[in-house]
Amino acid sequence: MRGVLAILLLSSCAQEREEPWQGTAVGNPGNKSCRLANMDGITLESATIDAQSFTWEKCDGSEVVADGGEVNLLAAPAMAIPEGEICGLRVAFSGPADIVGTGNSGEGAFSLELELDDLRMDMDAVTFDGGDYILEFAHPGWADPTRLNLDGDIAIGPADPLQGTLVNAFRHSSMFEDANADGEISADERIPVAFSDESAASRFLFVGDAGITLQTWDSGTSWSEGTAGDQNNLGVAYGDGTWVAVGGIGTARILTSEDGETWTDRSQPGAGLNDVAWGEGRFVAVGQDGETFWSADGEVWTDVDSGHVESLEAVTFGGGQFVAVGITGARASSADGSLWDNDITGGPDLFGVAYGEGVFVAIGEYGRRIRSIDNGQTWIDDQQGGEKFHDIAYGGGTFVAVGDDGNFNTPDGLIWDLGSFDIFYSVAYGNGLWFAGGNASPHWSTNSETWVLSDVMDDWDIRGVAFAP
């Protein structure tokens, strides 16, 4: 018996489905706040896609090709999945995706003509022995109100600057088994049996209290909850196929994982750790009482002297240097994480540091912002004012600092602009997206100004987040 896959574009969050369906959804059928319909009142009138072919890659090297054509994404046309072990699916597009609808209770009409690149999904020798499957096209770029403003009529064609953002919806996809054939993906079904090459390279992992972890493969549409031990984890980093999470009180807590789900305890004698970074082929972790470790593989760790007795709160890598910052304005730098210099202290505590375009920017207590343009040797432009900053990251030409006054953006550490009043503890950037977390579900943004709440775990303190390139 073979499995069945259909192709569908979820037409409206408010629309009731009269019978179970199988299909491909743009959006999140696991809840009723669709990605495309994140604003109230969006209705899709038509949605078609020109698919040249669907090629199922069998694990024995053979292929099964199904003809394409114009596909009505609102009609859920079904497709049989070949028998045997499947290792991939390629979708070749011969024309654009055309999507037409109205938004904001009919006040704004929109039409999208999206030029699509061919899509490939990767599978780990999956045998579709009957059952219903949903292939979900999704990307947060759809829902950003500042990117797709439906207050008035809008038409986006191939030459529009927003083309790339919206096309990402079709580049990030996941396939799920609809175990109870109800046409929806429940929370316990949101473990992909397959995901696109782009999605596989777009993983964000959150760590926090009680060892809980959250991981997304496809930029915030699908989530997997797990545990990395049962204690608080404060920092996380990814490098060379390995995740490292750190924390601990009275011991240097270190855990490693290849997939972000199964973790191995690598803890060391020493003080608790606060953060970890990857660079130059090694991990560097820093923590309380100036504790510092480095490791080339995440398995064997070496304890070194940072030159500080103050707690080091954060570490990052850039410009060939690891730079760590901490309590009483502690700052130190190292080329390899084993030999540290520039033992600097002074001023309010520092809690985060990031590197971008030749500049290190550190942030901390009382809204402190300070920067270095010589790889952490000297620090200049010390600014203060406001509440505590918790973390900072760099991406897309912008530093984003998050804290108790909201999140602030700067291109260079000199001029700062308020992004929003959302309060976060941690932030990371990757593949055109920002993700941030605090004492609620993760938030995402495409522009670091407008943030959207992910429909995943509530009432959980997120302490660290990292991106796996």
N, C-alpha and C positions, 0 to 999 in steps of 0.2 A: 504494500500500500504506500502510495506517495503522499507527501504533504501538499497543501494548497496555499498559494500566496496570491493575493490580489493587490491592486494598486488603487489607492484612494487618497484624496485630499480632504481632510476634515472640513466640512463646509461651514459650520457655525457652532460655536460653543453652546448656544442656547437651543439649537435644533435637536429634537428628540429623534433617535433612531428607532424605527419600528421593528427591526429584527436584527439579530446578530450579524456582523459583517467581518470579513477578513480584509486586510488591505494595508496600504501604505499611507500613513498619515503625516501631513505637515502639521505639526503641533504635538500636543501631548494628550493622547486619548485616555491616559491614566487619571486625569483630572479634568474639570470642566473649564479651566482657564487656559484656553488654547494659546500657543505662542503667537500665532498670527492675530488672534482675537483677544489680546491682552487688554485692549480698551473695549469699553462697552459698545454693543450694537453693531459689530462688524458682521457683515453677511457676504458670502461668496456667491456670485451669480453664475460664474462659469470658470472652469479651470481645465486646461488641456495641456498635453505635453507630446512632443513628437519624438518618439523613441524608435531608433533604427533597429535595435535588436537587444535581446536579453541573453547573455551567454553564461551558462552554468559551467563552472570549472570543476571537473571531477578530480578526485585525489589521485587517480591512476594516470592523469595527464590528458585524458580525453575531454571533449567539450560537447555540450548539448546547447544548441542555439534555437531560441524561440523568436519568431518574427515580431517586430514592433508595429509601428504605425502611430496614428494619432490616438492617444489614450485620453478618455474622459475621466479625469481624476475625481469627479463627483459621483461616478456610477459604479465604482468598485469592480472593474472587470477582473476575473479570476485567472490564475495561471497555475498549471501543474508543475510541481517541483520534481526533477528527475530522481530516479531511484539511485541507491548507492551513496558512497561517501562524497560529500561536496566540500570543496576547499575554497571556493570563491564564486562571486557573481559580478559580471560586468554589464553595465547598462550603457549602450552607445546612443547618444542623442543626435537626431538629424535636424532638429529645429528647436525653437525656443519653447519655454513654458509660458503660456498666456493665462493670466489670472485676472479676473474682473470682479469687482464687488463694490460695496458701499460701506462706509464707516461712520461712527458716531451717530447712530440712529438714523442713517440715511442722509446725513448732512454733507458727506463728502464722498464722491465717487472716485475709485482708483482703478487703474489698469497697470499691470506689471508684465513686461515682456523680458524674460530672463534668458540670456544666452548661456547654455549649460555646457560645462566640460563633462567628458565621459566619467562615469562613476564606477569604482571598483570596491566591492565588499570582500573582506577577508574572513574566512571561517576556519575553524580548527577541526577538520575532518568530521563534519556534521552529517548525520544520516537522518533525513526527514521521513520518518516512518509514520506517515499519516499525520493528522493534526492540522490545526490552523495557525498561521503565522502572520505577523504584522511587521512590515518593513516601514520604518518611520523616518521620513525626512524631517529634520528639525534643526533650527539654529536660533539662538536668542536674537540675532540681528533683526528678525521679523518684528519683534515686539517693541522695539525701542521707539517710543512716541516721538522723540526728537529726530529720528531717522526717517520714519514713515508717518508724517503728520497728516491725519485724515480730517482736519477741520475743513478743508476745501478739496476741490477736485485735484487729482494728481495722476500723472501718467509717467511711468518710468520705463524708458527704452534702453537699448544696448549701450548708447553713448552717455547715459546718465551717470553722474558720480556715485550714486547709490547702487549701481548695478552689482558691483563686487560684493557689497554687504548682503544683498538679498540673495544672490546666487549661492552664498554659503549655506543657505537652507538646504540645498540639494547636494552639497558636498559633504555634509555631516549627517550620516544616517546610521540607524541601528535596526537589527531585526530581532524580534522577540517571539517567543512561543505564546500563543493565546490559549493557555491550558484549559480554560473553561469555556472557550468559544463564545465569549460574550461580546467580542468586538472591542474590548478595552484592555489596557495593560495596567493591572493592579500593581501595588507597590512590591509585592513579592514576586511578580513576573518580570520586573524591570532589570533583569540580568541578560544582556544581549547574547544571542547565539551567534551573532555576526555583527560587524560594524565596518564602516568604510575606512579606507586607508587614512583619510584625513582625520576621522574621529579617533582612530587608534593612536594617532600622534597628538591628540589634544586632550590629555588627561589632566585634570586638577584633582588634588587630594587634600582634604581638610583633616586636621587633627585637633583634639581638644580634651575636654574633661572626661574622666572615667575611661580613658583609652578608646573612646568611640572614634571611628573614622567615617568619612563620607568621600566617595569617589564618583566622578562623572567622566564617562568616556566620550560623550558627544556634546560637550559645551553646555551642559546644564539641563538637558532634556531627560536623560536617564541617570539614576543615582543608585549606588550600591552602598549600603551601610555595613560596617564591619567593626572589629575591635583590634587594637594594637595593645594588648595587655589590658589591665584594669585600673591603671593610674593615669593621672593627667599627663598628656603630651603637649609640649609647648612650642616645638618647632619641627619642621619637616623640610627635606630637600630631596631632589632626584638627580642621579648621575649614573651614566654608563649602565643602564638597565636595572638600577637598584634604588629603592626608596629607603631613606633613613629618617626615623622619628626620634626625638630626644625629649627628656624631661627628668623627673626624679627629685626627691628630697632626701638628702643624706647619702645618695648614691648617684653615680653618673648613668642615668637610664638611657640606653641606646637600643633601638629595635630596627631590624632591616627586613625588607620584603622585595620580591621581584615583581609582584602583581598588585601590591597595595591591599591585599586581602589576608594572606598568610604571613605571619610575622615571626621572626626569630629574635630572641633576647640576646643582645651582645653587651649588656651592661658592664660597667667597669667600677672599681673602687674609686671614690672621689666625690666631690660635691655635685649637686644636681645641675643639669644642663638646661639652657634656655633657648638655644638656637643652633642651627646647623646650615652649612652652605657647601656647594660643590664648585670646584674650579681646578684647572690644571691637573685633572686626573685624580683628584682626591677630595674627600670630605673633611671639613673642619667644623668642630663643635665647640661652643663656648658656654660658660655658665657661672654659677655662684663662686665667690671667692677667687675670681680670675681663672677658674678651671678651664683648661683647653686640651682638646684631643684632636688627632688627625688620623685618617685611615685611607688607604688606597683602594680598598675593596668593600668597606663597610663591615668586614668580619674581624680584622685585626686592628686594634686601636692603640695608639701611642700617646701617653700623657706627657704634655710639655709645659714649660713655664712661659706664661704670657707676659710676665713682668708686672702683673696687676694683682692686688689683693681685693679690689673692688669687683663686684659681680659684673660680668660682661653679659649684656642683655641681647645683643644681636650681632650677626656677622654676615658679610656678603663678599662676593668676589667680582673684580673687574679691573681692567687695565693691568693685568698680571699681578694683582695684589689681593690678598685677603685683608679686609678691614673690619675690626670689631669695635663696638662701642658699649658703654655701660654706665654704671652708677657714678655719681659726682663727675659726670662728663668724661669718663674714661674713654681713651682711644688708643688703639694699637694697630700695627700693620705687619704683614708677613707675606713673603713671596710664595711660601710653600706650607704654611701652617705649623712648621716646626720651630723656626727661629723668628721671634717677635721683637720689634723695636718701636720707636716713637711712643714711649711711655708717657702719655699726656693725660692730665686730669684738669678739672676746673669747670665751674658752672653747673647748672642744673643737670639732672640725670638725662641720659640718652637711651632711647628704647628701640630705635630702628635705624638702619642705614641701607642705602641703595646706591648703585652705580649706573651711570648712563652718559654716553658721549663725552668721556674724559673727566667726568665730575662725580665725586662722592658727595651725597647729601645725607646728613644725619638729623634725626628729629627726636624730641623728648618732652620732658616735663615743662609746664608753663608755656607751651607752644614753641619751645626752642627749635630753631632751624639753623644749621651750620653746614658749611660745605668745604670741600678740599679739591683743588685742581692739580695737585702734585702727588697723587696716589697716597693720600693720607699723611704726608709728611708735615704739612701745616694746614690749619683750618682758619677760614675767614668768613666774613659776612654773618657774624653771629646775630641772629634775630630772636626776639622773645615776645610773648604776648598771647594770652589765651589759655586754654585748657591743655591737658595732656595729649600728646600724640603717641600712638601705640606702635605704628608700623609704617613702612614706606616701601614702594616698589617703583620700578621704571619700565616703561614700555611705550612703543608708538610715539616716541619723541617727548614723553611727558613723565615727570615724577608725580606720583599720587601718594599723599600722606593721609592716614586715617587716624581719627582720635575722638576725643570727647566733645569737640566743637564741630564735628562733621569731617568731611574729607576735602582736602585742598590740592590744587594742581599747580605745577610750575614746570617750565621747560628747562630751567637751569639752576634752581635753588635760590634765585634772587627775588623774582616777582611771583607772588602767590595769589591764586584766585580760588574762591570757594566753589567747590563742585556741587555739594549737597549737604544737608544737615544730617544725613544718615551716620550713625555711630558704629564703627567697626573696630575690631582688635587686630585684624590681619588683612593683608591684601597681596595679590599676585597678578601677573600679566602673562598672557601667552596666546599666540595664534589670533591676535586681533581682539581679544576679550580680556576684561578685568573681572576677577572674582574677589569678593571680600566676605569676611565673616565676623560675627560678634556674638551676642547672646541670643541669636535667633538663627533662622535658616540662612544659608548662603545667599548672597546677592550677586548679580552680574551686571555688567555694563559694557557697551561698545564704545563709549566716549568718555568714561570716568566722571561724568556729570549726572546722568540720569541712571539710577540703579533700580533693578527689578528683582523682587523677592522670588526665590526659587520655592516651588511647592514641595518641600522636603522637611526633614525633622525640625521641630520647634523646641524651644526651651533647652537649648544645649549650647554651652559656651565654646565657640571656636577660637583656638589659640594660634593656629598656624595653617598656612596653605601654600602649596607649591605647584608648579606646572611641570609636566614631563614633556619636553620637546621631542 
